[in-house]
């Protein structure tokens, strides 16, 4: 019986991991399709598509999935996704920004509003939460790709504002208008990138008591699991 319970637990965990991977692939595929639809199908001529493909590779998405997502941009000519941003306040009044890609904004708005309300939060108007953040270009590269000293030199020469070496990756920050120019310079020496994105970085982080972690995790998980949600940013700092 104990063995059965153990196996059930393993299957449950594996099922959860597979579900999360499927969800990640779905979001990455959507971004690839939109990037290919809005620009050139050739990644070398389309920086957004190139970044989306690099992110997909970093997530170990199969090559066939990537090619299907690009092809989908030509096959579904009537498929129109909109990039929409929602702002509001979650549990404990934390500031939250949710970025979505949707083909039905009424559905998305309703789903996001419901998630906020169930967590005791509320959606606000555009600008209500974003003034707590700075929007920056963020480029991440694995630590194994290049040394700390060399990436710092490259980043400065490329026109980046900041370069930090963390435990597993290097993070380069720049203005959003410069992100693809900086990336282009880095690509002269670096092949593999973890991600290239325009992100919302909190100006000041809020630290909440550790016992609030569960509610916060449930709230963020609900947002991440929504098919239309691409990115979620907040100004909360989790306590370990």
N, C-alpha and C positions, 0 to 999 in steps of 0.2 A: 504493500500500500504506500509505504514511504517512497519507494522507488517510483511508483506511478506518479505520485505527487511531484517528485523531483522532475520527472520527465515532462509532466504537464507544465511545470514552471519554466523549463528550458524552452518548450515549444511556444509558450506565451511570450517569453522574452524575444525569441527568434522572430515570431510573428510581428512583434512590436517594432523590432529593428527593420524587418522587411517593409513594413508599412511606412516607417519613417523614410527609408531609402526611396520607396516608390513616390512618396510625397515630394521629396527633394528633387527627384528626376522630373516630376511633373512640372514643378515651378521653373526649373532650369530649361526644360523643353519649351515652355511658354515664352520665356525671355528670348531664346534662340529664334523661335518662329517670328516674334514681333520685331526683333532686330533685323532679321533677314527680309521681312516684309517692308520695313521702313527704309532700308538702304540696299546696298549691293549684296548679292549672294556670295560674293568672294570675300572671305574674312580679311584678306590683306588690304582690301579697299574699304572695309567697314569696321571701324574700331569697336563699336558697340557689339557687333556680332563676334568679333575676335575675342573680346573679353568674356562674352557669354559662353563661347566654346571652351575657353581656357578654364572657366569656373566649372563647367560640366566635366572636363577631363580630370580636374582636381578632385571632383566628387566620384571619380571612377565610373562615370556614365559610359556605357558601351558606344563604340563608334557608330553602330547602326542607328541607335537612338538619336544621336546628334544629327546624322544625315537625314533621318525621317523628319526631325523638327524643322530642318532647313527646307526640305521639300514641301512640307505642309504650308509654308508661306506662299507657295505658288498654287498649290491645289485648292486651298480654301480662300478664294479671292474675296468672298463676302465676309470672311472672319475679321471683325474689327475689334481689337482690344484697346481699351483706354487706360492710360496710367493715371490713377487717382490717388490722392493723399488724404488720409483722415487724421485728425488730431483730437486729443481728448485727455481725460484724466482717469487713470485706473484705480485700483485699490490703494488706499492711503494717499490719494491725491497725487500719485506720481504722474509726471508728464509723459505722454506716449504719442509717437508718430507711427502710423501704419501706411505702408505703401502697397498699392494693389495694381494688378493688371486684370481688367475685367471686360467681359462682353455684355454685361448687364449691370449697370451701376445701381439700379434700384434694389436688386438682390443683394449686391455687395454692401450697400449702405445699411440695409436692414440687418444683415448678418453681423456686421461690425458693431452696430448700435446695440444689438441684443447681447453680444459678448461683453461689452463694456457695462451694460446695465446689470447683468447677472453677477458681475464682479463688484458691484457697488460703485461703479464709476459712471462716467458720462462722456459722450462725444461733444466736442466744442466746434466753434467755427474755425476756419483756416486762419492760422496765426495765433490761436489761443494757447497752443503748447510749443510751437516751433521757436518762439522767442527764447526758450530755455536751451536751445541748441545752436550749434554752428554747423553749416553744411560744407563738407570738405571732400576732396577727392582722396580716396584711400586705395593704395596698391599694396597687396601682400605677396611676399615671396618666401618660399621655404628656406630655412636656415642652411640646409644642405646645398642649396644652389650656388651660394656665393658667401664670401667672408664678410664679417661685420665692417671691417675697414673699407673693403672695396665697394660695398653697396652704399656706404655713407658718401664716398667720393662720387660715385655715379649719380646718386640722388641729388646732391648739391649741384653738380655740373648740369644735370637735366632740368634744373629750375625748381626742385621740390622745396617745400618750406621746412619739412621735418622728416627725420629718419630715425626710427627706434628699432632696436633688435630685441625681440622678445624670446621666450623659451623655445618656440618651435618655428617662428617666422620673423621676417623683417617687415615692418610696416612703414610705408612712405606716405606722407601727407602733403597735399598741395591744394591750390585753389581749384574749384570745380571747372573753371574755364581752361586750366592748364593740364588737366588729368591725362588726356590722350597724347599731348605733346611730350609730357614727361614719360609716359609709358613707351612711346615710340623710341625715345632715346635709350631707355633701359633695355628694350628689345634688341638693341645692337649687340648686347653682351649676354642677355638672359633669355632663355627659351621658355622655361616653365614658370607660370605665375599661379598663385592660389586663387586670387580674385582681384578684380578691378571694379571699384564701385564708387558712387557718390553717396556718402553716408552722413547721417545726422549725429554729431558728437555732442554730448551734453556739456554745457558750460560749467555746471556744478552738479555733482552727484548727491543723491539723497540716500542716506544709510538708514535702513529700517531694522527693527529688532529681528533676530533670527527666526522667531516663531511665526513671522509673517511670510517666510519663504514659500511655504506650501501654497498659500492663497495666490501669491504672485506667480509661482510656477504654473498653477492651473490656468490662470488668466492668460499668460503668454502662450501656453500650449494650445489653448482654445483658438487664439489668434493665428498661430503658426499652422494649425491644422485646416484652416479655411483655405479652400482651393484658390481663391482669388488673391490671397495675401502673399506678397513677395518678400517684404522686409518689415521688421518691427524694431523700433528704437525707443529706449526709455532713459530716464535720468536716475534710475534706481541702481544702487550698488549692493549686491547680495553679500550677506555676512556668512562666512563659513562656520 
